[in-house]
Amino acid sequence: MTETGHTHGHDRGSEHGLGHGHPDGPEIEQAWRDLVATARRSAADGLVVGTSGNVSVRVGELVLVTPSGVPYDRLTPGDTVAVDLDGRQVLGRLGPTSELPMHLEVYRNSTAGAVVHTHAVHATAVSTLVPELPLIHYMAADFGGPVRVAPYAMYGTDALAGHMVDALRDRTGCLLQNHGTVTYADTLDKAYDRTAQLEWMCRLWLTATSVPGRTPSLLSPQQVRDVGERLKGYGQRS
């Protein structure tokens, strides 16, 4: 892959305005509010520390993404950052996250509406121990099966994005070796829920394997597939 480039410093009034065919202002503003709230939630829930991790959401042909190196509690409605699917910045005075290549690769290779990346402690610990998270709980079905670990590569690089895409094949989340987690979904809320669920499953596996002289029972792939079928009808019907 070729590393995705982006341009800094364009304001709302520049030649890179939304233009014809892009979402309107209110839609962008609401999406940005939701994105900032989710980013702050990831910090409050202990899934990231400082400015680590990042969140993005797709609105039409634009991707709104958290900026690089800015504490989430300092973000305002005027700090909206948006790029197109080629990585060209079209909104914002702040530069997008250094992990932009990773986010864009998810959107290019899936129907994702949102992506959440964290440095969750237990998930990152698991990423250093095994090539995939063992089937310790049936909620692995929500990820499409065992959650794989993408081999380590420097953050913000095409190499990392490529490893991640491979690990996400037929999956909705993965671990990044010695780094953290990536999950995606149709909505921001669902992507965040998957992140929290993945961290919980990793904590569960670490807890179970820490008991001396005992080996935790695991589910079979078929048991997890059966749960996956049942989850398709889970929740309230509209």
C-alpha positions in Angstrom: 0.0 0.0 0.0 1.0 3.6 -0.5 0.9 5.7 2.7 -2.1 8.0 2.8 -1.1 11.7 2.6 -3.0 14.6 4.1 -2.9 18.3 4.0 -2.9 20.5 7.2 -4.3 23.9 8.0 -7.4 24.3 5.9 -10.3 26.1 7.5 -14.0 25.8 6.8 -13.9 28.8 4.5 -11.0 27.5 2.3 -11.1 26.0 -1.2 -11.6 22.6 0.5 -15.1 23.4 1.8 -17.8 20.7 1.8 -19.1 21.5 -1.6 -21.7 19.7 -3.6 -22.5 16.1 -2.7 -21.1 16.3 0.9 -23.1 16.0 4.1 -24.6 19.3 5.4 -23.3 21.3 8.3 -25.8 20.1 11.0 -25.0 16.4 10.1 -21.3 17.0 10.4 -21.7 19.0 13.7 -23.8 16.2 15.3 -21.3 13.5 14.1 -18.4 15.5 15.6 -20.2 15.9 18.9 -20.8 12.1 19.0 -17.2 11.4 18.1 -15.8 13.7 20.8 -18.2 12.2 23.4 -17.0 8.7 22.5 -13.3 9.7 22.6 -13.9 11.2 26.1 -15.7 8.1 27.2 -12.7 5.9 26.1 -10.5 8.0 28.4 -13.0 7.9 31.3 -13.3 4.2 31.0 -9.6 3.7 31.1 -9.2 2.4 27.6 -6.7 5.1 26.7 -4.2 7.2 28.6 -3.5 10.9 27.6 -3.9 11.4 23.9 -3.4 7.7 23.0 -6.0 6.0 20.8 -8.3 7.6 18.3 -11.9 7.5 17.0 -13.4 8.1 13.6 -16.8 8.1 12.0 -17.8 8.1 8.3 -20.4 10.6 7.1 -21.1 10.2 3.5 -17.7 10.4 1.6 -16.0 12.1 4.6 -14.3 10.6 7.6 -14.3 12.7 10.8 -11.4 11.8 13.0 -9.8 12.9 16.3 -6.8 15.2 15.8 -3.2 14.3 16.6 -1.9 15.0 20.1 -4.9 17.0 21.5 -6.5 16.0 24.9 -10.1 15.0 24.3 -11.4 17.3 27.0 -10.0 20.3 25.0 -11.8 19.5 21.8 -14.6 21.9 20.9 -17.2 22.1 18.1 -14.8 24.4 16.2 -12.1 21.7 16.1 -13.8 19.4 13.6 -11.3 17.4 11.5 -12.5 15.7 8.4 -10.7 14.0 5.5 -11.9 12.4 2.3 -11.4 8.7 1.6 -8.0 9.4 0.0 -6.8 11.1 3.2 -7.0 14.7 2.0 -8.0 17.0 4.8 -11.2 19.0 3.9 -12.1 20.4 7.3 -10.2 21.6 10.3 -7.2 23.6 11.5 -5.8 20.7 13.5 -4.0 17.8 11.8 -5.7 14.3 11.9 -4.5 11.5 14.0 -1.2 9.8 13.0 -3.2 6.6 12.8 -5.2 7.9 9.8 -3.9 5.3 7.4 -5.3 2.5 9.7 -8.7 4.2 9.9 -8.9 4.7 6.1 -8.0 1.1 5.4 -10.9 -0.1 7.5 -13.3 2.1 5.5 -11.8 1.0 2.2 -12.1 -2.7 3.1 -15.5 -2.8 4.9 -18.8 -1.2 5.2 -17.8 0.4 8.5 -19.5 3.5 9.8 -17.1 4.0 12.7 -13.7 2.9 14.0 -12.4 2.9 17.5 -8.7 2.4 18.4 -7.5 2.1 22.0 -4.5 1.1 24.1 -6.6 -0.9 26.5 -4.4 -2.6 29.1 -5.7 -6.2 29.2 -6.2 -6.4 25.4 -2.7 -5.1 24.9 -1.3 -7.6 27.4 -3.0 -10.4 25.5 -1.5 -9.1 22.2 1.9 -9.9 23.6 1.1 -13.5 24.6 -0.8 -15.3 21.9 -1.6 -15.0 18.1 -5.3 -14.8 18.8 -7.6 -14.5 21.8 -8.7 -18.0 22.8 -12.5 -18.7 22.7 -13.0 -17.9 26.4 -16.5 -16.5 25.9 -19.3 -16.8 23.5 -19.2 -13.0 22.7 -16.3 -13.8 20.4 -19.2 -14.5 18.0 -19.8 -10.8 17.8 -16.4 -10.4 16.3 -16.9 -13.2 13.7 -14.8 -15.8 15.7 -11.4 -15.8 17.5 -10.0 -12.3 17.6 -6.6 -12.3 15.8 -3.4 -10.4 16.7 -1.9 -8.3 14.0 1.9 -8.5 14.0 3.7 -5.5 15.3 4.6 -2.5 13.1 5.4 1.1 13.9 2.3 3.2 14.7 1.0 5.4 11.9 2.6 3.3 9.1 1.2 1.5 6.1 2.8 -1.7 7.5 0.6 -1.5 10.5 -2.5 -0.8 8.5 -1.7 -3.7 6.3 -1.3 -6.1 9.2 -4.5 -4.8 10.7 -6.5 -5.4 7.5 -5.2 -9.0 7.4 -6.2 -9.6 11.0 -9.6 -8.1 10.4 -10.5 -10.5 7.5 -14.0 -11.8 8.3 -13.8 -10.1 11.7 -15.1 -6.8 13.3 -12.1 -6.3 15.6 -8.5 -7.3 16.2 -5.6 -6.8 18.6 -2.4 -5.0 17.5 0.7 -6.7 18.9 2.3 -4.6 21.7 0.0 -1.8 20.8 -3.8 -2.1 21.4 -7.1 -2.7 19.8 -9.2 -1.8 16.7 -12.9 -2.4 16.3 -15.4 -1.2 13.8 -19.2 -1.3 13.3 -22.0 0.4 11.5 -22.4 2.9 14.3 -20.1 4.7 16.7 -22.0 3.2 19.7 -21.6 -0.3 18.4 -17.9 0.1 17.6 -17.3 1.4 21.1 -19.3 -1.5 22.7 -17.1 -3.9 20.7 -14.0 -2.3 22.1 -15.3 -2.5 25.7 -16.4 -6.2 25.1 -13.0 -7.1 23.7 -11.2 -5.6 26.6 -13.5 -7.5 29.0 -12.9 -10.8 27.2 -9.1 -10.2 27.4 -9.3 -9.5 31.1 -11.4 -12.6 31.5 -8.9 -14.8 29.8 -5.9 -13.3 31.7 -7.8 -13.9 35.0 -8.7 -17.5 34.2 -5.2 -18.4 33.0 -3.6 -16.8 36.2 -5.0 -19.6 38.5 -2.1 -22.0 39.3 -2.5 -25.5 38.2 -5.7 -24.9 36.3 -6.5 -24.5 32.6 -9.6 -22.6 31.5 -12.2 -24.4 29.4 -12.7 -23.0 26.0 -15.6 -23.0 23.5 -15.4 -24.8 20.2 -15.6 -22.9 16.9 -19.0 -24.5 16.3 -20.3 -23.3 19.6 -19.3 -19.8 18.8 -20.8 -20.0 15.3 -24.1 -21.1 16.8 -24.0 -18.1 19.0 -23.3 -15.9 16.0 -26.5 -17.2 14.3 -28.5 -16.4 17.4 -27.0 -12.9 17.9 -28.4 -12.0 14.4 -31.9 -11.8 16.0 -30.8 -10.3 19.3 -32.2 -7.0 20.7 -35.5 -5.2 20.4 -37.4 -5.3 17.2 -38.4 -2.0 15.7 
